Amino acid sequence: MNLLRTKSIEQSIADADEPGRKLKRSLSTWDLMIMGVAVAVGAGIFSVGAKAAANFAGPAVTLSFAIAAVTCALAIMCYAEFATAIPVAGSAYVFTYATMGELLAWIIGWNLILELFTAAAVIAKYWGIYLSKVFALMGADIPAALTIGGVDLYWGAFLIVAIFTVLLVLGTKLSARVGNVFTLIKIGVVLFVIVVGFTYVKVENYAPFVPAAEPTGGTGTADVLKQSFFGFLTGAAPAQYGTLGIFAGAALVFFAFIGFDVVATSAEEVKNPQKTLPRGIFGGLALVTLLYILVSLALTGMVSYTQLAEAENPTLTTAFEAVGDTSAAKIIAFGSLIGLTTVIMVLLMGLSRVVLAMSRDGLLPRALSRTSDKHATPARLQIICGTAVALVAGLTNVDLLEEMINIGTLSAFVVVSLGILVLRRKRPDLKPAFRVPFGKVLPVLSAVLCLYLMTNLAVETWIFFAIWLAIGLAIYFAYGQRHSRLNERFSAANAAVNGSAPAPSGAAAGKPDGDDEYTRA
C-alpha cells in the first residue's frame, strides 16, 4: 500500500481529454473575474462583516478584512502557479495529487467537498430567508419555511438550487452569462450602500478603533467551545475584541474570499488558462477587497460596534435601520437576495468539478465523472450534487456548521502553499505562465498565515472538522484506496516486474474506458 504515490502532471492533463469525461473550454478572463466577484460579494458583504465587527473586532474589522485579503492573495498566487502548470478541474485536490501523494490529495479533496457543499447549503438556506424578507417588504407575508409533518421545509433553498442546477447542466458558459448579469446588479447595490452609508458616518463611532479585550462572561463548556482554538491551546480565558479579536474576525470574514479557491476549480473550462487564470483571479480579488473594506468602514462609522453587538444577528440592514433609513434597508434586502443568487451558482459548479476530478481517478465511483455529449457538462453529477445540497439546505439546521466552510478552505490553502515548494523541487523543468515571486518566502508565509487563521476558529469547529476527517479516512481506506486508478497502474507495473502481469483490459488494452473499469476491488 503506497499512500504517497503521486499522479504525474502529464497523466492529469491526459485524463482531462478522456472521451466522455471531457469539459468544454469556454470561459474568458472577464468570466473568471466576475465569477470570483460573484461568489465573494454575497453573504459576506451583507452579514459576515457586521457579525465580525459586533462580536470580534469592532471598528478594526477593516484590519480583519485586510489580513484575510492578504492571506488569500498569497494563497491564490500559489493556486495561480499550480493552475497554469496543471490546467484541469479539481483545484487543490489535483495539485496535491501531483506533489504530495494520494492520501493527502484525498484529504484535501474531501475538505473541498466539505467547503463547497456546506457553503452551498448554508447560502441556499439564507437565500430562502432573504426571499421571504423581500416579499415582506412588498407587503406579502410568505414564510421562509413551511412546516410539514413537524419538519421545517425551507422551500426557497429547493427553488434556487433547482434553477441553477438546470442552468449548469445546460452549459457553463450559459450559467456564467446569467451570473454576470446578477453580479453587475449586486455590485451596483454595494456601491449604493457605500455611498449612502458614508453620509451617516460619525467619526466618534470609530473610537476605540481596537476595543480592549473583554471576557465573554462565562466559563461553561459551551463558552469554551465557542472560543478560538488558539485561545484554548494557550489557556486564555474565553474573550472577545483586542488584538486576538482582529485575527478571530479575520478567520471569520475569510468566508468572504472562498470564491477564488472555487474559481481555480474551473481551470479546465478556461480558454488560454496560462494567461486567463492569473488575470481573472487577481482582478476579482482586488475588486472584492476594495468593496469589503469600504463597506466595513461605512458600517462601523454609521453605528457603534456595541450597538451592532446588541442585535441577535447583526447585518448591514441593522445599521441602516439604526440610523432610520428604512428605504436603504429595503434595497439591501433586495441586494442580499441578488448577491446570494450567484454565490450558489458558483459553489454548485465548484462542488461538481471537485467530485468529477476525484471520480476520474477512481477515488469516488467512476460513473460520476461522465459528461453529457450535447453540453459537455457533468449532468448526472450536477443533478446529484444539486439534490443533496437542496435536501440539506431545505431540511436541516445547516447554518450551525458555517465555520466549517472556512476550515475546509484554509486547510486546502495550507497544503497548496507548501505544495508549490514540492512542485518546484520535483519538476524544475516546468515553466508555468505565472510564478509566485520571492522564491520560497511567500509560499511559506501563506501556509503560516492560513494555519494561524485556522487556529482562530472555534474549538467546536475543530471538533466537527476532526469528525469529518475521520469519516473521510474511513471512506478512503474502505473504497478509494482499492479502486484508485493509480493503484491499478502500480499493481500492474509490480506484476509485470514479477513476471505475472495480468492480461490488459479496458483502456490498458486500447479499449474505451467504461464506468466500471477502474472500480474493481
C-alpha positions as CSV (number, residue, x, y, z in Angstrom):
1,M,0.0,0.0,0.0
2,N,1.7,3.2,-1.2
3,L,-0.2,6.1,0.3
4,L,2.4,8.6,-1.0
5,R,2.2,7.7,-4.7
6,T,1.7,10.7,-6.9
7,K,-0.1,11.2,-10.2
8,S,2.0,12.8,-12.9
9,I,1.0,16.2,-14.4
10,E,1.1,14.7,-17.9
11,Q,-1.4,12.0,-16.8
12,S,-3.7,14.5,-15.2
13,I,-3.8,16.5,-18.4
14,A,-4.3,13.4,-20.4
15,D,-7.2,12.3,-18.2
16,A,-8.9,15.7,-18.8
17,D,-9.1,14.8,-22.5
18,E,-10.7,11.4,-21.9
19,P,-13.7,10.9,-24.2
20,G,-17.0,11.0,-22.3
21,R,-15.4,12.8,-19.4
22,K,-14.2,16.0,-21.1
23,L,-15.2,19.6,-20.2
24,K,-15.5,22.4,-22.8
25,R,-13.1,25.4,-22.6
26,S,-15.4,28.4,-22.9
27,L,-14.6,30.9,-20.1
28,S,-12.7,34.1,-20.6
29,T,-10.7,36.4,-18.2
30,W,-13.9,38.5,-17.7
31,D,-15.9,35.4,-16.9
32,L,-13.4,34.3,-14.3
33,M,-13.1,37.8,-12.7
34,I,-16.9,38.1,-12.5
35,M,-17.1,34.5,-11.1
36,G,-14.7,35.4,-8.3
37,V,-16.7,38.6,-7.5
38,A,-20.0,36.6,-7.9
39,V,-19.1,34.1,-5.1
40,A,-17.3,36.5,-2.8
41,V,-19.7,39.5,-2.9
42,G,-22.7,37.9,-1.3
43,A,-23.3,36.7,2.2
44,G,-20.0,38.1,3.4
45,I,-20.6,41.7,2.4
46,F,-24.1,41.8,3.8
47,S,-23.8,39.9,7.0
48,V,-20.4,38.4,7.9
49,G,-18.7,41.8,8.2
50,A,-21.3,43.1,10.6
51,K,-21.0,39.9,12.7
52,A,-17.2,40.2,12.9
53,A,-17.4,43.8,13.9
54,A,-20.1,43.2,16.6
55,N,-18.6,40.1,18.2
56,F,-14.8,40.1,17.5
57,A,-13.0,43.2,16.1
58,G,-15.2,46.3,16.5
59,P,-14.2,49.1,14.0
60,A,-10.9,47.2,13.4
61,V,-12.9,44.8,11.3
62,T,-11.3,46.7,8.4
63,L,-8.0,45.2,9.5
64,S,-9.6,41.8,9.7
65,F,-10.6,42.1,6.1
66,A,-7.2,43.3,5.1
67,I,-5.5,40.4,6.9
68,A,-7.9,37.9,5.3
69,A,-7.3,39.5,1.8
70,V,-3.5,39.4,2.1
71,T,-3.7,35.8,3.3
72,C,-6.0,34.9,0.4
73,A,-3.8,36.8,-2.1
74,L,-0.7,34.8,-1.0
75,A,-2.5,31.5,-1.3
76,I,-4.1,32.5,-4.6
77,M,-0.6,33.2,-6.0
78,C,0.2,29.6,-5.3
79,Y,-3.1,28.4,-6.9
80,A,-2.3,30.5,-10.0
81,E,1.1,28.9,-10.4
82,F,-0.3,25.5,-10.0
83,A,-3.3,26.2,-12.3
84,T,-1.1,27.4,-15.1
85,A,1.1,24.3,-14.7
86,I,-1.9,21.8,-14.4
87,P,-4.9,23.5,-16.1
88,V,-7.5,20.8,-15.2
89,A,-10.6,20.6,-13.0
90,G,-10.1,19.7,-9.3
91,S,-8.1,22.6,-8.0
92,A,-6.2,21.9,-4.7
93,Y,-7.0,18.1,-5.0
94,V,-5.3,17.8,-8.3
95,F,-2.3,19.9,-7.2
96,T,-1.8,17.8,-4.1
97,Y,-2.1,14.6,-6.0
98,A,0.8,15.7,-8.3
99,T,3.0,16.7,-5.4
100,M,2.3,15.1,-2.0
101,G,0.6,11.9,-2.8
102,E,-2.8,10.2,-3.0
103,L,-3.7,10.1,0.7
104,L,-3.2,13.8,1.3
105,A,-4.9,14.5,-2.1
106,W,-7.9,12.6,-0.9
107,I,-8.0,14.5,2.4
108,I,-7.8,17.8,0.5
109,G,-10.5,16.8,-1.9
110,W,-12.6,15.6,1.0
111,N,-12.1,19.0,2.7
112,L,-13.0,20.8,-0.6
113,I,-16.2,18.9,-0.7
114,L,-16.9,20.0,2.9
115,E,-16.2,23.6,2.0
116,L,-18.3,23.7,-1.2
117,F,-21.2,21.6,-0.1
118,T,-21.6,23.3,3.3
119,A,-21.2,26.7,1.7
120,A,-23.8,26.0,-1.0
121,A,-26.3,24.6,1.6
122,V,-25.8,27.5,4.0
123,I,-26.1,30.1,1.3
124,A,-29.2,28.4,-0.3
125,K,-30.9,28.5,3.1
126,Y,-30.0,32.2,3.6
127,W,-31.3,32.9,0.1
128,G,-34.7,31.5,1.0
129,I,-34.8,33.6,4.2
130,Y,-33.9,36.8,2.3
131,L,-36.6,36.0,-0.3
132,S,-39.2,35.9,2.4
133,K,-37.9,39.3,3.7
134,V,-38.2,40.8,0.2
135,F,-41.8,39.5,0.0
136,A,-42.5,41.0,3.4
137,L,-41.1,44.4,2.3
138,M,-43.5,44.3,-0.7
139,G,-46.4,43.5,1.7
140,A,-46.7,39.8,1.1
141,D,-46.4,37.6,4.2
142,I,-44.8,34.4,2.8
143,P,-42.9,32.4,5.5
144,A,-39.3,31.3,4.7
145,A,-40.2,27.8,6.0
146,L,-43.3,25.6,5.7
147,T,-44.0,23.0,8.5
148,I,-44.8,19.7,7.0
149,G,-45.2,16.7,9.3
150,G,-43.4,18.5,12.1
151,V,-40.4,19.3,9.9
152,D,-39.5,22.8,8.7
153,L,-39.1,22.9,5.0
154,Y,-37.1,25.9,3.6
155,W,-38.8,26.0,0.2
156,G,-36.6,28.8,-1.2
157,A,-33.5,26.7,-0.9
158,F,-35.1,24.0,-3.1
159,L,-36.2,26.6,-5.7
160,I,-32.8,28.4,-6.2
161,V,-30.7,25.2,-6.2
162,A,-33.1,23.6,-8.7
163,I,-32.8,26.6,-11.0
164,F,-29.0,26.8,-11.1
165,T,-28.6,23.0,-11.3
166,V,-30.6,23.1,-14.5
167,L,-28.5,26.1,-15.9
168,L,-25.3,24.3,-15.0
169,V,-26.4,21.1,-16.7
170,L,-27.2,23.2,-19.9
171,G,-23.7,24.7,-20.0
172,T,-21.0,26.5,-18.1
173,K,-21.0,29.5,-20.5
174,L,-24.8,29.9,-20.3
175,S,-24.7,29.9,-16.5
176,A,-21.8,32.3,-16.5
177,R,-23.7,34.8,-18.6
178,V,-26.7,34.6,-16.2
179,G,-24.3,35.0,-13.3
180,N,-22.7,38.0,-14.9
181,V,-26.0,39.9,-15.1
182,F,-26.8,39.2,-11.4
183,T,-23.2,40.1,-10.4
184,L,-23.3,43.5,-12.1
185,I,-26.6,44.3,-10.4
186,K,-25.3,43.4,-6.9
187,I,-22.1,45.5,-7.5
188,G,-24.4,48.4,-8.1
189,V,-26.2,47.7,-4.9
190,V,-23.0,47.5,-3.0
191,L,-21.8,50.8,-4.4
192,F,-25.2,52.3,-3.3
193,V,-24.6,51.0,0.2
194,I,-21.1,52.5,0.4
195,V,-22.2,56.0,-0.9
196,V,-25.3,56.2,1.2
197,G,-23.6,54.7,4.3
198,F,-20.8,57.3,4.3
199,T,-23.4,60.0,4.5
200,Y,-24.3,58.7,8.0
201,V,-20.7,58.2,9.3
202,K,-19.8,59.7,12.6
203,V,-16.1,59.8,13.4
204,E,-16.7,59.0,17.1
205,N,-18.1,55.6,16.2
206,Y,-14.6,54.6,15.1
207,A,-13.3,55.0,18.7
208,P,-11.9,52.9,20.1
209,F,-10.7,51.5,16.8
210,V,-9.3,48.4,18.5
211,P,-11.6,47.7,21.5
212,A,-10.0,46.4,24.7
213,A,-10.2,42.6,25.1
214,E,-13.2,41.6,27.3
215,P,-14.1,38.3,28.9
216,T,-17.2,36.7,27.3
217,G,-18.7,36.4,30.8
218,G,-18.8,32.6,31.1
219,T,-16.6,29.6,31.8
220,G,-19.0,26.8,31.0
221,T,-18.4,24.1,28.4
222,A,-20.5,26.0,25.7
223,D,-18.4,29.1,26.3
224,V,-15.1,27.2,25.9
225,L,-16.3,25.5,22.7
226,K,-17.1,28.9,21.2
227,Q,-13.6,30.4,22.0
228,S,-10.8,30.3,19.4
229,F,-8.7,27.1,19.3
230,F,-5.6,29.3,19.7
231,G,-7.0,30.7,23.0
232,F,-7.9,27.2,24.1
233,L,-4.4,25.9,23.4
234,T,-2.7,28.8,25.2
235,G,-5.0,28.6,28.2
236,A,-6.5,32.0,27.7
237,A,-9.9,32.7,29.2
238,P,-12.7,33.0,26.6
239,A,-12.7,36.6,25.5
240,Q,-13.6,38.9,22.6
241,Y,-12.1,42.1,20.9
242,G,-8.5,43.2,21.4
243,T,-5.7,42.1,19.1
244,L,-6.7,38.5,19.1
245,G,-10.2,39.7,18.2
246,I,-8.9,41.2,15.0
247,F,-7.4,37.8,13.9
248,A,-10.6,36.0,15.1
249,G,-12.5,38.4,12.9
250,A,-10.1,37.7,10.0
251,A,-10.8,34.0,10.4
252,L,-14.5,34.6,10.2
253,V,-14.5,37.0,7.3
254,F,-12.2,34.7,5.4
255,F,-15.5,33.2,4.4
256,A,-15.8,36.2,2.1
257,F,-12.8,35.1,0.0
258,I,-13.5,31.5,-0.7
259,G,-14.7,32.4,-4.2
260,F,-11.1,32.5,-5.5
261,D,-10.5,29.0,-4.4
262,V,-13.6,27.9,-6.3
263,V,-12.5,29.8,-9.5
264,A,-9.4,27.7,-9.6
265,T,-11.6,24.6,-10.0
266,S,-12.8,25.9,-13.4
267,A,-9.2,25.7,-14.9
268,E,-10.3,23.0,-17.3
269,E,-13.1,25.2,-18.8
270,V,-10.9,28.3,-19.3
271,K,-9.7,29.4,-22.7
272,N,-5.9,30.0,-22.7
273,P,-5.6,29.2,-19.0
274,Q,-1.9,30.3,-18.7
275,K,-2.9,33.9,-19.2
276,T,-6.6,33.9,-18.3
277,L,-6.5,32.3,-14.9
278,P,-4.0,34.7,-13.2
279,R,-5.6,37.8,-14.7
280,G,-9.2,36.7,-13.8
281,I,-8.3,35.6,-10.2
282,F,-6.2,38.6,-9.2
283,G,-8.6,41.1,-10.9
284,G,-11.5,39.7,-9.0
285,L,-9.6,39.6,-5.7
286,A,-8.6,43.3,-6.0
287,L,-12.1,44.4,-6.6
288,V,-13.6,42.4,-3.9
289,T,-11.1,43.5,-1.3
290,L,-11.8,47.2,-2.1
291,L,-15.5,46.7,-1.8
292,Y,-15.3,44.9,1.5
293,I,-13.0,47.5,3.2
294,L,-15.2,50.4,2.0
295,V,-18.4,48.6,3.2
296,S,-16.8,47.8,6.6
297,L,-15.7,51.4,7.0
298,A,-19.2,52.7,6.2
299,L,-20.8,50.1,8.6
300,T,-18.7,50.8,11.7
301,G,-18.9,54.5,11.0
302,M,-22.7,54.6,10.9
303,V,-23.3,52.9,14.2
304,S,-21.2,51.9,17.2
305,Y,-20.0,48.3,17.2
306,T,-21.6,48.0,20.7
307,Q,-25.0,48.7,19.0
308,L,-24.4,46.0,16.4
309,A,-23.5,43.6,19.2
310,E,-26.9,44.1,20.8
311,A,-28.6,42.6,17.7
312,E,-29.1,38.9,17.7
313,N,-28.0,38.6,14.1
314,P,-26.3,41.9,13.0
315,T,-26.2,42.7,9.3
316,L,-25.9,45.9,7.1
317,T,-29.7,46.2,7.4
318,T,-29.3,46.5,11.2
319,A,-27.0,49.6,10.7
320,F,-29.4,51.3,8.3
321,E,-32.4,50.7,10.4
322,A,-30.5,52.1,13.4
323,V,-30.0,55.4,11.6
324,G,-33.7,55.4,10.5
325,D,-33.1,54.8,6.8
326,T,-35.7,52.0,6.1
327,S,-35.7,52.6,2.3
328,A,-32.0,51.7,2.2
329,A,-32.8,48.6,4.3
330,K,-35.2,47.5,1.5
331,I,-32.6,48.0,-1.2
332,I,-30.1,46.0,0.9
333,A,-32.6,43.2,1.3
334,F,-33.0,43.0,-2.5
335,G,-29.2,43.3,-3.0
336,S,-28.7,40.4,-0.5
337,L,-31.1,38.2,-2.4
338,I,-29.3,39.0,-5.8
339,G,-25.9,38.7,-4.1
340,L,-26.6,35.3,-2.7
341,T,-28.0,34.0,-6.0
342,T,-24.7,34.0,-7.9
343,V,-22.8,32.6,-4.9
344,I,-24.9,29.5,-5.0
345,M,-24.3,29.0,-8.8
346,V,-20.5,29.1,-8.5
347,L,-20.4,26.9,-5.4
348,L,-22.6,24.2,-7.1
349,M,-20.3,24.3,-10.1
350,G,-17.2,24.1,-8.0
351,L,-18.6,21.2,-6.0
352,S,-19.3,19.1,-9.1
353,R,-15.9,19.8,-10.6
354,V,-14.0,18.6,-7.5
355,V,-16.1,15.4,-7.3
356,L,-15.6,15.0,-11.1
357,A,-11.8,15.1,-10.6
358,M,-11.9,12.6,-7.8
359,S,-14.2,10.2,-9.6
360,R,-12.0,10.3,-12.7
361,D,-9.2,9.0,-10.5
362,G,-11.4,6.2,-9.1
363,L,-11.3,7.5,-5.6
364,L,-15.1,8.0,-5.9
365,P,-17.3,5.9,-8.3
366,R,-16.1,6.4,-11.9
367,A,-19.7,6.7,-13.1
368,L,-19.9,10.2,-11.5
369,S,-17.3,11.6,-14.0
370,R,-19.4,11.1,-17.1
371,T,-20.1,14.3,-19.1
372,S,-23.0,14.8,-21.5
373,D,-22.3,14.5,-25.2
374,K,-24.5,17.5,-26.0
375,H,-23.5,20.1,-23.4
376,A,-20.1,18.7,-22.3
377,T,-21.1,19.1,-18.6
378,P,-21.2,16.5,-15.8
379,A,-25.0,16.5,-16.0
380,R,-25.6,13.4,-13.8
381,L,-23.1,14.6,-11.2
382,Q,-24.5,18.1,-11.2
383,I,-28.0,16.8,-10.5
384,I,-26.8,14.6,-7.7
385,C,-24.9,17.5,-6.1
386,G,-27.9,19.8,-6.5
387,T,-30.3,17.3,-5.0
388,A,-28.0,16.7,-2.0
389,V,-27.5,20.4,-1.4
390,A,-31.2,21.2,-1.7
391,L,-32.1,18.5,0.8
392,V,-29.6,19.6,3.4
393,A,-30.4,23.3,3.0
394,G,-34.1,22.8,3.0
395,L,-34.5,20.3,5.8
396,T,-31.6,20.8,8.3
397,N,-30.1,23.5,10.6
398,V,-27.0,23.6,8.4
399,D,-26.1,27.2,9.3
400,L,-24.6,25.8,12.6
401,L,-21.7,24.5,10.5
402,E,-20.9,27.8,8.9
403,E,-17.3,28.0,10.2
404,M,-16.7,24.5,8.6
405,I,-16.5,26.3,5.3
406,N,-13.5,28.4,6.4
407,I,-11.6,25.5,8.0
408,G,-12.0,23.4,4.8
409,T,-10.8,26.3,2.6
410,L,-7.9,27.2,4.9
411,S,-6.7,23.6,5.1
412,A,-6.6,23.4,1.3
413,F,-4.7,26.7,1.2
414,V,-2.0,25.4,3.6
415,V,-1.3,22.3,1.5
416,V,-1.4,24.2,-1.8
417,S,1.1,26.8,-0.5
418,L,3.5,24.1,0.6
419,G,2.8,22.0,-2.5
420,I,4.4,24.8,-4.6
421,L,7.7,24.1,-3.0
422,V,7.4,20.4,-3.7
423,L,6.4,21.0,-7.3
424,R,9.4,23.2,-8.0
425,R,11.8,20.7,-6.5
426,K,10.3,17.7,-8.3
427,R,9.6,19.3,-11.6
428,P,12.2,22.1,-12.2
429,D,11.5,21.6,-16.0
430,L,8.1,23.2,-15.7
431,K,7.7,26.8,-16.8
432,P,4.3,27.9,-15.6
433,A,3.0,31.2,-17.1
434,F,2.7,32.6,-13.5
435,R,5.2,32.1,-10.8
436,V,5.0,33.2,-7.1
437,P,7.7,35.8,-6.6
438,F,10.4,35.8,-3.9
439,G,11.2,32.2,-4.1
440,K,10.2,30.2,-1.0
441,V,9.3,33.2,1.2
442,L,5.7,33.9,0.1
443,P,4.5,30.2,-0.2
444,V,5.8,29.6,3.4
445,L,4.3,32.8,4.7
446,S,1.0,31.9,3.1
447,A,1.0,28.5,4.8
448,V,1.8,30.0,8.2
449,L,-0.9,32.7,7.9
450,C,-3.5,30.2,6.8
451,L,-2.6,27.8,9.6
452,Y,-2.8,30.7,12.1
453,L,-6.2,31.7,10.9
454,M,-7.3,28.1,11.3
455,T,-6.3,28.2,14.9
456,N,-8.5,31.3,15.4
457,L,-11.6,29.3,14.5
458,A,-13.8,28.0,17.4
459,V,-12.9,24.8,19.3
460,E,-16.2,23.2,18.3
461,T,-15.3,23.8,14.6
462,W,-12.1,21.8,15.1
463,I,-14.1,19.0,16.7
464,F,-16.5,18.9,13.8
465,F,-13.5,19.0,11.4
466,A,-11.9,16.1,13.2
467,I,-15.1,14.0,12.8
468,W,-15.3,14.9,9.1
469,L,-11.7,13.8,8.6
470,A,-12.3,10.5,10.4
471,I,-15.3,9.8,8.1
472,G,-13.2,10.7,5.0
473,L,-10.3,8.4,6.0
474,A,-12.8,5.6,6.6
475,I,-14.2,6.0,3.1
476,Y,-10.8,6.2,1.5
477,F,-9.5,3.0,3.1
478,A,-12.8,1.2,2.5
479,Y,-13.2,2.3,-1.1
480,G,-10.9,4.9,-2.6
481,Q,-7.6,3.3,-2.0
482,R,-8.7,0.0,-3.5
483,H,-10.4,1.5,-6.5
484,S,-7.8,4.1,-7.3
485,R,-6.8,4.1,-11.0
486,L,-3.2,4.9,-9.8
487,N,-3.3,1.9,-7.5
488,E,-4.2,-0.3,-10.5
489,R,-1.3,1.1,-12.5
490,F,1.1,0.4,-9.7
491,S,-0.3,-3.1,-9.2
492,A,0.0,-3.8,-12.9
493,A,3.6,-2.5,-13.0
494,N,4.6,-4.6,-10.0
495,A,3.0,-7.7,-11.5
496,A,4.9,-7.1,-14.8
497,V,8.2,-6.8,-12.9
498,N,7.5,-10.0,-11.1
499,G,6.6,-11.8,-14.3
500,S,2.9,-12.2,-13.5
501,A,1.3,-9.3,-15.3
502,P,-2.5,-9.8,-15.8
503,A,-4.0,-9.6,-19.2
504,P,-4.7,-5.9,-20.1
505,S,-8.3,-4.8,-20.2
506,G,-10.3,-1.7,-20.9
507,A,-8.2,1.4,-21.5
508,A,-5.0,-0.6,-20.9
509,A,-5.8,-2.7,-23.9
510,G,-6.7,0.3,-26.0
511,K,-10.5,-0.1,-25.5
512,P,-12.8,2.7,-24.5
513,D,-12.9,3.3,-20.8
514,G,-16.2,2.2,-19.2
515,D,-17.8,3.3,-15.9
516,D,-16.7,0.1,-14.1
517,E,-13.2,-0.5,-15.4
518,Y,-11.4,1.2,-12.5
519,T,-13.8,0.1,-9.8
520,R,-12.6,-3.4,-9.2
521,A,-11.7,-4.5,-5.7
